[in-house]
Amino acid sequence: MTENSRLTDAILITGAGRRIGLHLAERLLAAGQPVIAHYHHETEGVEALRQRGVPCIAADLESLEGVNALIQRVREQAASLRGLVHNASSFEKTAADPELALAQFERFQAIHARAPYLLNKALAPLLRLSTAVRADIIHITDIYADKPNPAFDAYCASKAAAQNLALSFAQSLAPKIKVNVIQPGPILFKEWHSAAAREAVLEETLFKEEGGVEALGLAVESILANHYQTGAIIAVDGGRRLA
Ligand SMILES: NC(=O)c1ccc[n+]([C@@H]2O[C@H](COP(=O)([O-])OP(=O)(O)OC[C@H]3O[C@@H](n4cnc5c(N)ncnc54)[C@H](OP(=O)(O)O)[C@@H]3O)[C@@H](O)[C@H]2O)c1
């Protein structure tokens, strides 16, 4: 790819193949914002983004090789970045078997903390080249980062690490780059959530309903629009953390 064909001021979204990440990619594109979509497994959503001319980059963020390959491909595709949204995630109850639990612990730390850490460091130079007054990094964590659920302890700890890193980066990358955190609550249940589990979660949520992807899209837009906000931790949870 030649220098002239590289994208300027694109937003890289990790885990953009489906669900919230795909919504964010489609939403930003609809607003005229160039996007680079990272994905894990091929989906119809990835193909649809590709058809719209979006550079789509496959990488397994659990491995260092995958993270380094993504960094390399982004450098090839982008002359500058307007933003970086850490959305890719893995979510499971902690296994009862200690060896399986350790494997989960390491996987969650790799995807939720190590990959964003390496991506922020490697891509900061491209973010500094943004023509925007300030560029953005958004860490999507979870209300569980502050209020852990012991059944998901390994997942929660990795989201807490991601959140803590965001606050360090807010300091080290200022003033050109803002770094903020969005903590979703029950935005979109996983396919495997039982009816009983959904009901129990919504019973603990002040608004008694699933938030939907729109709620997350609005939170991302609001951060991108605000030049004077960094190190903020924004819950989008229908009040679940208070219940
Ligand atoms: N949905 C909610 O209600 C909710 C609640 C709290 C927090 N959040 C947070 O909000 C964000 C989006 O939520 P979501 O429910 O849309 O997430 P999700 O469907 O669980 O996962 C997002 C993406 O991460 C990718 N991913 C998983 N493992 C990966 C790996 N090893 N390497 C690279 N990518 C990988 C997945 O790709 P594959 O499917 O191809 O593996 C998926 O497209 C996540 O950070 C999540 O933790 C969501």
Ligand as a Chemical Component Dictionary entry (heavy atoms), coordinates in Angstrom:
data_LIG
# 
_chem_comp.id                   LIG 
_chem_comp.type                 NON-POLYMER 
_chem_comp.pdbx_formal_charge   0 
_chem_comp.three_letter_code    LIG 
# 
loop_
_chem_comp_atom.comp_id 
_chem_comp_atom.atom_id 
_chem_comp_atom.alt_atom_id 
_chem_comp_atom.type_symbol 
_chem_comp_atom.charge 
_chem_comp_atom.model_Cartn_x 
_chem_comp_atom.model_Cartn_y 
_chem_comp_atom.model_Cartn_z 
_chem_comp_atom.pdbx_ordinal 
LIG N1  N1  N 0  -22.776 -7.182  26.077 1  
LIG C1  C1  C 0  -22.886 -6.662  27.292 2  
LIG O1  O1  O 0  -23.991 -6.532  27.846 3  
LIG C2  C2  C 0  -21.639 -6.222  28.016 4  
LIG C3  C3  C 0  -21.665 -6.087  29.402 5  
LIG C4  C4  C 0  -20.519 -5.679  30.051 6  
LIG C5  C5  C 0  -19.364 -5.388  29.332 7  
LIG N2  N2  N 1  -19.382 -5.526  27.978 8  
LIG C6  C6  C 0  -18.160 -5.218  27.219 9  
LIG O2  O2  O 0  -18.493 -4.515  26.043 10 
LIG C7  C7  C 0  -17.676 -4.959  24.953 11 
LIG C8  C8  C 0  -18.535 -5.489  23.808 12 
LIG O3  O3  O 0  -19.429 -6.477  24.321 13 
LIG P1  P1  P 0  -19.952 -7.673  23.422 14 
LIG O4  O4  O 0  -20.931 -8.382  24.263 15 
LIG O5  O5  O -1 -20.344 -7.181  22.068 16 
LIG O6  O6  O 0  -18.588 -8.525  23.330 17 
LIG P2  P2  P 0  -18.376 -10.026 22.800 18 
LIG O7  O7  O 0  -19.403 -10.351 21.783 19 
LIG O8  O8  O 0  -18.237 -10.933 23.963 20 
LIG O9  O9  O 0  -16.915 -9.949  22.152 21 
LIG C9  C9  C 0  -16.527 -8.889  21.317 22 
LIG C10 C10 C 0  -15.593 -9.387  20.278 23 
LIG O10 O10 O 0  -14.347 -9.790  20.864 24 
LIG C11 C11 C 0  -13.809 -10.768 19.981 25 
LIG N3  N3  N 0  -12.807 -11.630 20.604 26 
LIG C12 C12 C 0  -13.011 -12.629 21.498 27 
LIG N4  N4  N 0  -11.853 -13.265 21.739 28 
LIG C13 C13 C 0  -10.900 -12.669 20.972 29 
LIG C14 C14 C 0  -9.528  -12.906 20.747 30 
LIG N5  N5  N 0  -8.870  -13.915 21.341 31 
LIG N6  N6  N 0  -8.879  -12.110 19.878 32 
LIG C15 C15 C 0  -9.510  -11.115 19.250 33 
LIG N7  N7  N 0  -10.827 -10.837 19.401 34 
LIG C16 C16 C 0  -11.511 -11.615 20.256 35 
LIG C17 C17 C 0  -15.015 -11.582 19.543 36 
LIG O11 O11 O 0  -14.745 -12.192 18.300 37 
LIG P3  P3  P 0  -15.161 -13.751 18.053 38 
LIG O12 O12 O 0  -16.623 -13.827 18.382 39 
LIG O13 O13 O 0  -14.852 -13.963 16.641 40 
LIG O14 O14 O 0  -14.315 -14.571 19.004 41 
LIG C18 C18 C 0  -16.131 -10.569 19.482 42 
LIG O15 O15 O 0  -16.432 -10.156 18.179 43 
LIG C19 C19 C 0  -16.738 -6.019  25.531 44 
LIG O16 O16 O 0  -15.519 -5.416  25.908 45 
LIG C20 C20 C 0  -17.480 -6.508  26.762 46 
LIG O17 O17 O 0  -16.635 -7.014  27.775 47 
LIG C21 C21 C 0  -20.484 -5.932  27.309 48 
# 
loop_
_chem_comp_bond.comp_id 
_chem_comp_bond.atom_id_1 
_chem_comp_bond.atom_id_2 
_chem_comp_bond.value_order 
_chem_comp_bond.pdbx_ordinal 
LIG N1  C1  SING 1  
LIG C1  O1  DOUB 2  
LIG C1  C2  SING 3  
LIG C2  C3  SING 4  
LIG C2  C21 DOUB 5  
LIG C3  C4  DOUB 6  
LIG C4  C5  SING 7  
LIG C5  N2  DOUB 8  
LIG N2  C6  SING 9  
LIG N2  C21 SING 10 
LIG C6  O2  SING 11 
LIG C6  C20 SING 12 
LIG O2  C7  SING 13 
LIG C7  C8  SING 14 
LIG C7  C19 SING 15 
LIG C8  O3  SING 16 
LIG O3  P1  SING 17 
LIG P1  O4  DOUB 18 
LIG P1  O5  SING 19 
LIG P1  O6  SING 20 
LIG O6  P2  SING 21 
LIG P2  O7  DOUB 22 
LIG P2  O8  SING 23 
LIG P2  O9  SING 24 
LIG O9  C9  SING 25 
LIG C9  C10 SING 26 
LIG C10 O10 SING 27 
LIG C10 C18 SING 28 
LIG O10 C11 SING 29 
LIG C11 N3  SING 30 
LIG C11 C17 SING 31 
LIG N3  C12 SING 32 
LIG N3  C16 SING 33 
LIG C12 N4  DOUB 34 
LIG N4  C13 SING 35 
LIG C13 C14 SING 36 
LIG C13 C16 DOUB 37 
LIG C14 N5  SING 38 
LIG C14 N6  DOUB 39 
LIG N6  C15 SING 40 
LIG C15 N7  DOUB 41 
LIG N7  C16 SING 42 
LIG C17 O11 SING 43 
LIG C17 C18 SING 44 
LIG O11 P3  SING 45 
LIG P3  O12 DOUB 46 
LIG P3  O13 SING 47 
LIG P3  O14 SING 48 
LIG C18 O15 SING 49 
LIG C19 O16 SING 50 
LIG C19 C20 SING 51 
LIG C20 O17 SING 52 
# 
